[in-house]
Structure formats: structure tokens, C-alpha cells
């Protein structure tokens, strides 16, 4: 990944940070969907430079910055990110396309989507279809004991197909070497790495 755009969420009284992440990421997803290939893959990946997660302390934070990466400048220009974020101009700052500073790279990481069972009611309904001998209340209580409150940083989104809310949990893993494959329409990948600097 040789080029990037950095987006800083400055926020406003009208948009708390978590709400701004939701709006921004919905628009980013739409932009990437429009630029996907026939396999629903894209050549643009994302990173969260201020990402923090400490499971022992129960602390997680996405930060206030998002970077979009691509191998070439043309891919980032083609996505025309300014157009997609026009309604958020008062709450974000977008840099022009920049070259990745190779001498400042401190390592590589993957940012991927992690599917986590986090909705006790949905899980209880599914369980009750198979086991009719349990009450809904008992099943919900059983799941609530086992579900973590905040297992990873996440962005609250709404499905564009059925309007159901869901949490996009994001997992960061360090990587030793650079590896470039493809990204999902959320800009995430468990295999493709992003340079860190």
C-alpha cells in the first residue's frame, strides 16, 4: 500500500463521536460497494491509527482517525471520497492523497471484521426454535451471562438490505510482513496488511 487519505473526525455537538463513526462508515461502505469488483472485493483498505484494545481492562477505542489505503493514487481518486462525505464536512477533515512515508513505517497490521454473538434476544429466539422446552426469558438470561459487553471496538451500523441494526466489531492483529490481497466492502481483511506509521 503506497498511497493513503487520512480522515479526522472532529465531531460537533450535533454528532457525538460514536454517531459520527456510524454516519461516516455507512457512507464509506456505500463508496466501496460502488467500487467493488465482480467478486465483491475492493482494492482499498482501511486502518484506525488510534485503535486501542485491552481485554483485561475492558477498554476499547477506535480513535478519531481513519486512513484509506491503496496501491496507487488513481484508486483513491476514483473513489471520490469528498463526494460521499459531503454531508459530514462540518465534522471531519480529509487530507488529499498522500504517499505512505516508507521511512516512518513501524510495522504492519490487519484490520478485520470479527463476528461476535452479541444479541442475547436474537440468539434466544434461534435457540427456542430448536429446543421448545425452554422459556424465552430463561434463554435470554442464559445468553446474557455468556456474552461480553464490549469484546472489541465496534461501529454501530444499520443493514442496508433489511434495516436491522448491527455492530461491526473490528479486530486488529499485528503482522510481520506486508501482504496485499483484497478487502471487503467495509475496507477490512484478515489477510491484507496495512502499513502503520
C-alpha positions as CSV (number, residue, x, y, z in Angstrom):
1,X,0.0,0.0,0.0
2,X,1.7,3.1,-1.2
3,X,-0.9,5.9,-1.0
4,X,-3.4,6.9,1.6
5,X,-6.0,9.5,2.6
6,X,-6.5,10.4,6.3
7,X,-9.9,11.4,7.7
8,X,-10.0,13.0,11.1
9,X,-13.3,13.0,12.9
10,X,-13.5,16.5,14.6
11,X,-17.1,16.0,15.9
12,X,-19.7,18.5,16.9
13,X,-22.4,19.0,19.5
14,X,-24.9,17.5,17.0
15,X,-22.8,14.4,16.3
16,X,-21.2,12.6,19.2
17,X,-18.2,10.6,18.1
18,X,-20.0,7.2,18.1
19,X,-22.8,8.6,15.9
20,X,-20.3,10.3,13.6
21,X,-18.5,6.9,13.1
22,X,-21.8,5.3,12.2
23,X,-22.6,8.0,9.6
24,X,-19.1,8.1,8.2
25,X,-18.7,4.3,7.9
26,X,-22.1,3.9,6.3
27,X,-21.0,6.3,3.5
28,X,-17.6,4.7,3.2
29,X,-19.3,1.3,2.8
30,X,-21.5,2.7,0.0
31,X,-18.5,4.2,-1.7
32,X,-16.6,0.8,-1.6
33,X,-19.7,-1.1,-2.8
34,X,-19.8,1.2,-5.8
35,X,-16.1,0.4,-6.5
36,X,-16.1,-3.4,-5.9
37,X,-15.2,-6.0,-8.5
38,X,-17.3,-8.9,-9.7
39,X,-16.3,-10.9,-6.5
40,X,-17.5,-8.2,-4.1
41,X,-13.9,-7.3,-3.3
42,X,-12.2,-3.9,-3.4
43,X,-8.6,-2.7,-3.6
44,X,-8.9,-0.1,-0.9
45,X,-8.2,-1.0,2.7
46,X,-8.7,0.9,6.0
47,X,-6.8,1.4,9.2
48,X,-7.6,3.0,12.5
49,X,-4.3,4.7,13.6
50,X,-5.5,5.3,17.2
51,X,-7.1,1.9,17.7
52,X,-6.8,0.6,21.2
53,X,-8.0,-2.6,22.8
54,X,-7.1,-4.0,26.2
55,X,-9.3,-7.0,27.1
56,X,-8.1,-7.3,30.7
57,X,-9.0,-3.7,31.5
58,X,-12.2,-3.9,29.3
59,X,-11.1,-0.8,27.3
60,X,-11.6,-0.3,23.6
61,X,-11.3,2.8,21.4
62,X,-11.3,3.3,17.6
63,X,-10.0,6.8,17.9
64,X,-10.7,9.8,15.8
65,X,-8.8,8.9,12.6
66,X,-9.4,6.6,9.7
67,X,-7.0,6.0,6.8
68,X,-7.9,4.7,3.4
69,X,-5.0,2.9,1.6
70,X,-4.5,1.8,-2.0
71,X,-1.5,0.7,-4.1
72,X,-1.9,3.6,-6.5
73,X,-3.1,7.1,-6.3
74,X,-5.7,6.6,-9.1
75,X,-7.7,4.1,-6.9
76,X,-8.1,6.7,-4.2
77,X,-9.0,9.5,-6.6
78,X,-11.5,7.2,-8.4
79,X,-13.5,6.6,-5.2
80,X,-14.1,10.4,-4.9
81,X,-14.4,10.3,-1.1
82,X,-15.2,14.0,-0.8
83,X,-18.5,13.3,-2.7
84,X,-19.5,10.6,-0.3
85,X,-18.8,12.7,2.9
86,X,-20.2,16.0,1.7
87,X,-22.9,15.9,4.5
88,X,-20.2,15.4,7.1
89,X,-17.9,18.3,6.0
90,X,-18.5,20.2,9.2
91,X,-17.5,17.2,11.4
92,X,-14.5,15.8,9.5
93,X,-11.2,16.8,7.9
94,X,-10.0,14.9,4.8
95,X,-6.4,15.1,3.5
96,X,-5.5,14.9,-0.1
97,X,-4.0,11.7,-1.4
98,X,-0.5,11.3,0.2
99,X,2.4,8.9,-0.3
100,X,3.0,6.5,2.6
101,X,6.2,7.7,4.3
102,X,8.2,4.5,3.9
103,X,10.9,5.6,6.3
104,X,8.3,6.1,9.1
105,X,6.6,2.6,8.8
106,X,6.8,1.0,12.2
107,X,5.1,-2.3,11.2
108,X,2.1,-3.8,9.6
109,X,-1.4,-4.9,10.8
110,X,-4.6,-6.4,9.6
111,X,-8.0,-4.8,10.4
112,X,-10.7,-7.4,10.0
113,X,-14.4,-7.9,10.9
114,X,-15.0,-10.2,13.8
115,X,-18.4,-11.8,14.0
116,X,-19.3,-11.9,17.7
117,X,-22.5,-13.2,19.2
118,X,-23.7,-10.1,21.0
119,X,-27.5,-10.1,20.8
120,X,-29.0,-12.3,23.5
121,X,-32.6,-11.9,22.3
122,X,-31.7,-12.9,18.7
123,X,-29.7,-15.9,20.0
124,X,-32.6,-16.9,22.3
125,X,-35.1,-16.9,19.5
126,X,-32.9,-19.1,17.4
127,X,-32.3,-21.5,20.3
128,X,-36.0,-21.7,21.1
129,X,-36.7,-22.9,17.5
130,X,-34.6,-26.0,18.2
131,X,-35.4,-26.5,21.9
132,X,-39.0,-25.9,22.7
133,X,-38.7,-26.9,26.4
134,X,-37.1,-23.5,27.5
135,X,-38.8,-20.3,28.1
136,X,-37.7,-17.2,26.2
137,X,-36.9,-15.4,29.5
138,X,-34.7,-18.2,30.7
139,X,-32.9,-18.5,27.4
140,X,-32.2,-14.8,27.2
141,X,-30.8,-14.8,30.8
142,X,-28.5,-17.7,29.9
143,X,-27.1,-15.9,26.9
144,X,-26.7,-12.6,28.7
145,X,-24.4,-14.2,31.2
146,X,-22.1,-15.5,28.5
147,X,-22.0,-12.5,26.2
148,X,-19.2,-10.0,26.7
149,X,-20.4,-6.3,26.9
150,X,-17.7,-4.9,24.7
151,X,-15.4,-7.6,23.3
152,X,-13.8,-5.3,20.7
153,X,-14.1,-1.8,19.4
154,X,-17.1,-1.5,17.1
155,X,-19.2,0.8,14.9
156,X,-23.0,0.6,15.2
157,X,-24.4,0.3,11.7
158,X,-27.8,-0.5,10.1
159,X,-28.1,-3.1,7.4
160,X,-28.8,-1.5,4.0
161,X,-30.8,-4.6,3.0
162,X,-33.2,-5.1,5.9
163,X,-32.6,-2.0,8.1
164,X,-31.6,-4.2,11.2
165,X,-29.0,-2.6,13.5
166,X,-25.7,-4.5,13.9
167,X,-22.3,-3.9,15.4
168,X,-19.3,-4.0,13.1
169,X,-16.7,-5.4,15.5
170,X,-13.2,-4.6,14.3
171,X,-10.2,-6.7,15.3
172,X,-6.6,-5.5,14.8
173,X,-3.7,-8.0,14.5
174,X,0.0,-7.2,14.1
175,X,1.7,-8.7,11.1
176,X,5.4,-9.2,10.4
177,X,5.4,-8.7,6.6
178,X,3.4,-6.7,4.1
179,X,0.7,-8.8,2.3
180,X,-1.7,-7.5,-0.3
181,X,-4.7,-9.4,-1.5
182,X,-8.2,-7.8,-1.4
183,X,-10.5,-6.1,1.0
184,X,-14.2,-6.4,1.7
185,X,-16.7,-3.6,1.0
186,X,-16.0,-2.5,4.6
187,X,-12.3,-2.0,3.7
188,X,-11.4,-4.8,6.1
189,X,-9.3,-8.0,5.6
190,X,-7.9,-10.8,7.8
191,X,-5.1,-11.3,5.3
192,X,-4.2,-8.0,3.6
193,X,-2.0,-5.8,5.8
194,X,-1.9,-2.0,6.2
195,X,1.3,-0.1,7.0
196,X,1.5,1.6,10.4
197,X,3.3,4.9,10.9
